[in-house]
Amino acid sequence: MIRVLLVDDQHLVRMGLRMLCESAPDMEVVGEAGDGRDAPRLVEETHPDVVLMDLRMPGVDGITATRRIVAARPSARVVVLTTFDDDDHLYPALAAGAFGFMVKDAPPPELLRAIRMAAGGEPPYGRSVLGRLVRQAVRAHADGTARAAEAAEAAERTGPPPGLTAREEEVLRLVGAGLSNREIGERLHLGVTTVKTHVANLMRKTGCPNRIRLAVLAVQTGVTPD
């Protein structure tokens, strides 16, 4: 059972999220907080698998609350759920330690899928959010003095990095396109566990520490279109 903590200053929003989560047979809501001040305490008391965190709240906002939660529990999986799908909210939330970023107008099945992804250790991002992260990471990579040569060299390469199997190349291409492990499995007719193994192997072989860096690598090497 996935334990979910809801943090949002709007009672109706929390009620809707509770109804949605409790409609899923594999989820239970273990607590609610109406502002960011109570959220860290409730995390310690309820031990949720996933925290759904609003950003704009009176008193202690979601970014501050996320930072406090992650400082106390680095393994905490805080998924930001916000109305504001823009860089001014995205990057501070990620810098605070948010595990994923979703917008409130996401379809209910997509939100449930995001909760399951986070509980399973896979950061959930909407497609548009992942695309912006990749583009920003590529720009930041190219702007760095020490890394500029690497970015230029990578941009000149075509095809995947050497040493990958044909299946790993396919998985890398789909990671770069923003697909989740489940979607990749459906596309390639593989089990989710098998896809996770391929992603782990890709991280090991390429030296990428996370899924975002894998997606950036796919763009830089021309495996998937920018």
Residue, then its C-alpha position, 0 to 999 in steps of 0.5 A: m500500500i502506497r502511503v500518501l501525505l497531502v499538503d495544500d492550503q485549499h481544503l477542497v483541493r485536499m478533499g479532491l486529492r484524498m478522494l482520488c487517492e482513496s479510489a485507487p486500491d493500492m493507495e491510502v492517505v495517511g495525513e493532511a496539512g493545510d500549510g507548509r509549517d505542519a508538513p515536516r512534522l506530519v512526515e515524521e509522524t506518518h512516514p509517507d511514501v509520497v508527499l504531494m506538495d502545493l507550492r503557494m501557501p500562506g505562512v511557510d510555502g511549499i518550497t521551504a517545506t520541501r527543503r525542511i522535509v528533505a533536510a530531515r529525511p533525504s530519502a523523502r519523495v516530495v512530488v510538487l503539485t502546482t497550478f504554476d507550470d513555469d520555470d520560476h516555480l520548477y527550478p526552485a522546487l527541484a533545488a529544494g529537493a523535490f522528487g518530481f513536478m506535476v501540474k494540478d490540471a493533469p488528468p487523474p490517471e496521470l496523477l495516480r501514475a505519478i504517485r506510483m512512479a514516485a513510490g517506485g523510485e522513478p521521478p515523475y515529470g509531465r512531458s513539457v516539464l521534462g522537455r524544459l529540464v532537458r533543454q535547460a540542462v543542455r544550455a547550462h552544460a554548454d555555458g560552463t567553461a570547463r564543460a563547453a568542449e564536452a558539449a561541443e564534442a557530444a553535439e558533433r556525435t551522432g548515434p548513441p554512446p559506444g558500448l550499449t546494446a541494441r536494446e539499451e539504445e532503444v531504451l535511451r531513445l525513449v527515455g530521451a523522449g520523456l517516456s516513463n518505465r511503464e510506457i517504455g515497457e509497453r512500447l518495447h513489450l518488456g516488463v517494468t522490472t526489465v526496463k528498470t534494469h536497462v535504465a540502471n545499466l545505462m546510468r552505469k555505462t554512461g556515468c549519468p547519475n539520474r534519468i534527467r542526465l540520461a535524457v540530456l545525453a540522448v539529446q546531446t548525442g542526437v539519439t532523440p530530437d531536441 
